[in-house]
């Protein structure tokens, strides 16, 4: 008898009624550092995630790292596609999960599944994903709506995220 694989103790199926979308640091300046795929693809995929979350009536939480500096502002397409998205400002924390307001916003959704994408993959997607798993969330990392410096950085990051659960 085939049994479904476990993923953090649960079946690897996204339930839109139990999932929240976290779009982290999809910022115009950070896009300039992406080398593992065309940044236009990352931009389009992040926007598609926002649209999908809107259609599925999922909460969307966004955040940006120093948007007034070289990282630049969030791309406007995300909030255009998900006007209900909640933006959480950070005070310079590199890992969004280190920001108490961000974690509080996630907890306030009442959802236990998190769909996470972030630029840069090796930091903005990986660090909060690993921390959320440690806090008991089931995480689905969306690599094609993230982006990092190189293919090697992506591969190392994916190994780190998988190892963390």
N, C-alpha and C positions, 0 to 999 in steps of 0.2 A: 504494500500500500504506500503510495506517495503521500508524504505530508508536506505542507508548505514550509518553506524555510522561515526560521525565526529571525527577526530583525529587532534587536533590542528587546527581546522577549515578546514581540508581537508580530503578527503577519505583516509583510511589507506591502500593504495596500493603503493608499491614501483615502481617508474618509473626509469629504468636504465639510461635513458637519462637525468634525473634530480637528480640523487643520487650520493653521494660520500661515500666511505668507510673510516672510521677512526678507526685505530687499535692502541690502546693506551696502552703502558707499558706492552706488552707481553714479559716480561723479565725473564730470567732463574732464577734469585734469587727470584723474586716475586712469581714464580710458587711454590716455596717451602713453601709458607705460605697459599696456597689454601687448604681449608678444606671442602668446600661444594660439591665438586665433584672431581674425579680423575684429577690431573693436566695434565695427558696425553690426556684426553678428551678435555680440554681447548686448549691445544696445537694443536690438530688435527682439532678442530672446527675453531680456528683462521686461520689456514692454509687453510682450506676449504673456508672461507670467502675471503681470498686473491685470491684464484683460481677463485672463482665465480666472483669477481669484475673484474679480468682480462678477463674472458670470456665475461662478459657483457660490457667490455670497460668502466668501471667506474674508476674515479680517486681514488687512494688509498693514504692516508696520514698516516704515522706512526710517533710515537714519543716515547721517553724513558725518564724515570725519573732517573737521576744520573746513567747512564749505566756503568760508571767506578767504581762504589761503590758496595755495597752489593746487590742492586737490579739486578745487572748483565746486560749483553747486551740483545738486542732484539733477539728473536729466529730467526735464519737465514731462516727458512722455509717460513716466510712471504714474505721476499724480493725475495726468490727463486720463489715463486708462483706468485708474482706480481712485476716483475722486473721494471715496470714503477712507482712503489710506490715512493712517495716523503717523505723523512725522514726530520723531523724538530727537531733539537736539542733544548732542554730546559735547562734553567739555574737554575733548582731546583724548579720551580713552581710545586706545588702538583696538582693543577687543570690545565690541559693542556690548557683550555680556557683562563687562565690568561697569557698565553704566546702570545704576539702580533704577532710573526712570525707564530705560529700555526694557529691563527685565520685568519691571512692574507692569508695563504695557502688554508684554507677552503673557504674563500670568493673568491679567485682567480679561484676556480673551476667553479663558477657561478651556482652551484647546490644548491637547497633549501631543499633537503632531505638528511639526514645524517644517515648512518647505523653505529652505534657505538658499539664497544666491547672494554673492557679494564680489565686488571688485576691491580688492585683489583676492583671488581665490585662496592663496596661501596664508592670508591673514584675515580678511574681512568675512570670508565664508567659513574657513576652517576653525578659527578660534571660537566664534560663537557656537558653531555646530558641536564641537567637542565639549564645550562647557554646558550646553543644553542637554546633551546626552548624559553627562554626569549629574545633571539635575533631574533626570528621569523622563525627559522628552524623547519622543521618537522623531528622528531627524531625517529628512530627505534633502540631500544637497544637490543643487542643480548646477552642474559644472558648466554647461553650455550657456548659462546666463550669468556666469562669473567670468573671470579672466585674470591671468597673471603674467609674470615677466617672460616665462619661457615654457616650453613643453616639459622640460625636466622639472621645473618648479611645480607644474601641475601634477606630474606623476608622483613626485615625492609627497605633495600635499594629499593626494588621494590615498596613498598608502598610510599616511598619518591618520587621516579621518577614518578609514576603514579599521585600522588598528584600535582606534578609540571607541569603535562601536557604531 
